[in-house]
Every structure is written in C-alpha cells, then in structure tokens.
Amino acid sequence: MTTAELNARLDAYLAIRQALGFRLQAEGQLLRNFILFLESKGNPHPIRAYVAVEWACSSCASRGSKGQAARLSIVRKFLAHLRATIPETEVPDHGLVSSARRPKPYLFSPEQIDRIIAAVRAKGPDGSLRPHTLSAVISVLAATGLRVGEAIRLLIDDVKLDALPPHLIIRETKFCKSRIVPIHPTTADMLRKYSEQRKRLQYDALSDVFFVSERGSHLSYHSLWRWFARITRKLGMWPTSGRHPSLHCIRHYFAIRRILLWYQEGADVQALLPTLSVYLGHVRPQDSYWYLTATPELLGSAAERFRLYATSGGAQ
C-alpha cells in the first residue's frame, strides 16, 4: 500500500474519530509520523505488529523517548480500523509495552479541606469578592469532583440553583462532551450565598462568568494553581517527600469520599462505580479507577464489606 493510500485511509479514520467527539491534533500528528516511518521501511504490506511496536518505542526530534505505551495504543486503534478492510493487517497485543505509572496523588482529609477553605475566607481583603470566590471554588471542587477547568469556565446560566434537583451544566468539556452534575442542597446553599455576595458587589453587571476574577473575567488556571500551592505550603501540608498537594488532588478526595459513603450506607459499590464515572465525566468506568487510590479508611470499609459477605455465605 502506498503512502498516499495510507494517508487517505488515515483521513477517513480521523474523520470518524472526530465525529465521535475526540480531539485529534496530537493523535493525527503521531499517526502521520507512523506513516512516514512505514515509508522509511519501504511501506511493508501487510503491516506487521512488530513494525508498530518498533515505531512506538523509537524516538526522534518530533517524538520523545517516553510515552511508548500511549503511542502504541494510538496506533493499535488505527491498525484495527485498517484490519476491517485489510484482514491481513496485524494489530499488536495489549501490554507489549509497559506504561509509566501515574504518580500517587496527595490524599486530602476532610479536616484539611476545611482548613484550606477557612484560611482563604480569612485572608481578605475586606470588601473584596476574591476570598469568597476562591473559597467557593475549593468547596465546589470538593463537593462535586469537577475538573478545575470545568469549574472556572462555569457561566451564571450554567448554575441552576433553583432547579429540582439543583445542578451544574458542564458544557463541551474533555472529549467534547457536555453533562449535568446534580449537587447536594448544602452545596447549592453555599453557591447561592456566593451568588448573593457577587450581586451585592455588582459583579453581575461586570461579567457572565460565575466564579469571576477581580477583572471580571474567568479565573486564571495557572494563577489558581500557584495560589493553591502557596496556601497549602503555608498551612504545612507539603510532605518532605512524595506528591505535593494540588487542585487536581481534590478530585481524588471527592471520589474516595463518595465510595466511603456508599460503603457506610451499605450500597452495592461495584454496581455504582459506572454512576461515579459518568458523574466525573469519564468515557469509561476504567478511567475512574486511578482516582480510587486505596486509603486505610477505604481498604477498611472494603474489608468489612467482604467479611460480612463471607460470614453470610454470599448473601450480602
């Protein structure tokens, strides 16, 4: 198969993926690079699995030495697409290249989240919306598990506090998907108080952004991260070694607390995991598993559930 024919098939493949809502800039660049690699090998036909593995494990000026497993995963999908019309195409097996382990997250306790919120509210300055905005952002992240970008992009019209149930509308987020995130009445009350403070200081006339900056625009993603690092360091939450606290770690906090509550309520946690995945905005339940980093409390709840299951003869 010629390079031109492969590029035409790649165009069709990327068009299908784009129609499904995937963002393809990096994927498209990598697969074009794969076709160039095949060309350098004399365009072997049919494409063999070892060639795909060789490409995934190689590096060049436009492709680093890391990320081999991610590259192999990308090319596997394209080769599976090709095999539908060219059956002799080989698709590499899963696990031929080991992936880098994601770093263990910093795990907040409820007391630490409360301390952060209290410190933000006390910081001031007096008469400013800023401490109310920052404490509301931390509170909503802890109560919903939203991605940071999802929270700071919320508009006033996306926050439905008087609906039944109250909810947030997350628009065109990761994977180009939108979703509705129901919120607890206590979270709705907190956001209602923030909204009233926002109106009192006349920010409604300045911007349609819900969590508004002093300039009337969206909060800066990077400034927010730097601010959070400073305040958690000041509160003595940075360990001498290991992962430091970050805003993204609050997403782990939410997922773990939700599962602990399910265990305490006697719910079928395994059956509810897909619900948690949808709530977090993941495409597949497997994408949520990294957030469920084991903690002594979570492991203890799981062990107790298994003990009850075993002593009841599997009737639980």
N, C-alpha and C positions, 0 to 999 in steps of 0.2 A: 504494500500500500504506500502511495507517495505521500510526501509531506503535505501537499495541497489537499489530498483526500482526507488525511487525518485532521487537518485544521478545519475542514468543512464539517466533519463529524463532531469535532470538539465544539464548534459553533452551535450545532444542534443540541448537544448535551448541555451547554451552558444556558441556552435559551430555556430549556426545560427546567433547569435548576432555578433560574431567575423567576420563572413563572410560579414556582413553588414558594417564593419569598426569601430565597437565600441571597446573601450579599457575596458577590463573586470576584471582587477585584483581585484579592490575593490568590484565590483558587485558580482563576483564569491565567494569571501570570505564571503560576507554577506549572500548570498543565501545558502551556505554550513552551515552557522551558523543557518539559518532558519530551515533547515532540521534537524539539531541536536536538535533545540527547539521542533520541531514536535515529534522527537523520545522521548524527555523527557516527552511529553504529551501522550505517548502511540500510536503515529502515527495515529491520528484520521482520519477516512475516511468516507465520503469525507472531504476535508479540508474546514473548515468554515472561514468566513470572520473575525469573532471576534478573532480567533487564530492568524491570520496575524496581526491584529491591536495590540493584546497583545504583540506579538514579537517585532513589530516596536517601541512600547512605553517602552519596558523594556530595561535595561542596564546590562552590565556585564563587565568583565575585558577586553574583546576584542571589546566592543561596548559601546560608550559613552552614556550619558543621553540626548544629543542633537541629532538633525538630524532625529527625528522620522518621519517627513513627507517625507524626502528623502528615508528612509528605506521602508516606506510603498509604495512609488512609485515604488521602485525596485521590491518588492515582488508582487505588483499588476500585473506587466508585466509577471512575471513568472507564476502566477496563471492563467492569461488569456491564456497563452500558454498551460497550463495543461488542461484548460476547453475545448480546441479544441478536445481533445480525451477523457476527463473525464468530461462530461457535468455537473455533479452534483457539481463540484468544485465551491466554492463561491469566487468571486472577490470583495474586499472591494470597496465601492464607493469613488469617489474623495472627498477630503475635510473633511474626517473623523478626520484627524489630521492636525492642523494648522501648517503651515511652518513659520520658523523665517523670519522676514522681512529683506531684504537685506539693508545694510546701504545706506543712501542717499549720492550720490557721491559729491565730491567737483566739482563745475562747474567753469571752467576757462572762462575768457573773451578773445576775440582776442588780446586785449592790453596786457594781462598777458602773453599769449603765445609769443608775440613779445618781451616782456621784458626778458623772460627766454632765448630766442634764442640770443638776443643781449648780455646778461650777459655772456653766455657761450663763444661766439665768442671773447669777450674782455678779458676773463680770461687768455688765453695763455696756456702754454708758447710759446714764439715766435719760429717759425720754427718747431713747433710740429703739427702733424696731429690731435691730441686729440681734440682741440676746434672745428675743422671742423667736426670731426666725431660726437661729441656729439650734435652739433647744427643741423647737417643733420638728426640725429635720431629723435630729437624732431620735426623737420619740417615735416618729412615723417609721423610720428605718427599723427600729427595734420591734415595733408592733406589727409590721407588715412584711418585713424581709425584702422590701423593694431594692432594686439596684440603685446606686447613688444617682446615676444619670436619669433614671426614671423619676425619682423624687424631685430633682431640681428642674426638670422640664415640665412639671405639672402646671397647668393653667387654672385660673379660677373656675372656669366651666368644667374642668375635669374632676373637681372635688365636689361630690354630691352628698352633702351632709344631711339634707332633709329628705333624702330618698329612703325607701324601706326595702332592704337594709341600706344604711349609708355605705357609700363605696367610692372608690377612685377609678377613673378611666385612664388606663395606661395606653398611650397611642403610639403605634409604629415604633416599637422598641426593638430589642435584639431579635434577629430572624425576621424583621419587618412584620411582626405580629402585634395586634392590639389585644388587650384583655381587661376585664373588670375585676377589681380587687375589693371584695367586701371588707369592711373594717368594723372593729368592735365598738360598741357605743361609747366606751371610755376614750377610745382614740378619736371618735367623732367629736366628743365634747372638747378634747384638747385642741383639735383643729378648729372648732367653732370659736373657742376663746382666742386663738391666734388670729383668725379671720376678723373678729371684732376689733382686736388691737390694730390690725392692719388698716381697717376702715377708719378707726379713731385717729390714726396718724396720717390719714388721707393718701395712703399708698394705692388705694383702688383707683384713684384718679391718675396715678402715675404709670401703672403697669397692669397688664392682664396676667402676669406671672404670679403664681400662688406664693411660693417661697421667694420673696423678692429681695434683691440686694438694695443697699442704700442708694445706688444709682438708678434703681427702677428696672433693672434687667435681671436675667437669670443669675443665680449664684454661680461663681466660677468653680468649675470642677476641681482644678488643681489648687486653687486657693483654699477651698474647703478641706482638701486632704492635708495640706500643710498646717492649717489651723488645728485640725483634729490631732495631728501628730504632736504639736506643741502642747495642747492641753492635756493629753494623756501622759505625756512625759512629765509635765508639771505635777500631775496627780500621782506620780510614782508607779505607773502601770507598765513601764517598759522593763522587761526582764533583762538580766545581764547577758543572756544568750537566747537563741531561738527567735521565733517570729515576733515582730513588734505589732502592737495594736494598729488596726487600720479601719477605715469606714466600712470596707467590704466585709470585715470580720463580723460586723453586726448582722449580716445576712446569715452567717453560720449560727449566731446566737439565736436568731428567730427560729430557724429550722429545728435546732436542738430543743428549744423550749417548747415548741409545738408538739414534738414527739413525746417529750416527757409528760406533757399534759394529757396526751392521748393514753399513755400508759397508766397514768393516775386515774383516768376516767374508765379504765378497763376496755378501751376501744380496740378494734382489730387494726393494729398499726400497719401491718403488711398490706391490708386492703386499702388503707387510707393514703399510702405513700404516693400513688398516682395523683390524688387530690392535691397533696402538697406540691407535687411537681408542677401541676397546672397553675396553682396559686403563685408559685415562684417565677412562672413564665418560662419553664423549660419545655423543650420539644418532646423529650422522652424522660420517663422516670429515672433512667440510668444517670441522666445529667444531674440529678439531685443528690446522688449518693455521696459525692465528695463533701457536701455540706453537712453530712450526718456524722462528722468526726466523733469517734467514741469519747465519752467523758465518763468518769467514775459513776456519776449520777445516772447517766443514760444506760451504762452497762449494768448497773444495779437494778434498774427498772426492768430491763430485758431479762436478766437472770431470774428475777422474781416472777415474771410472767411465765418463763419456761418452767420454773418449779411448780407453779400452780397447774400448768398444763400437764406436767409429768405425773403429779400426785393425783390428778383427777382422771388419769387414764386417757388423756387426749380429748376430754370433753369441753375444755375451755375454748 
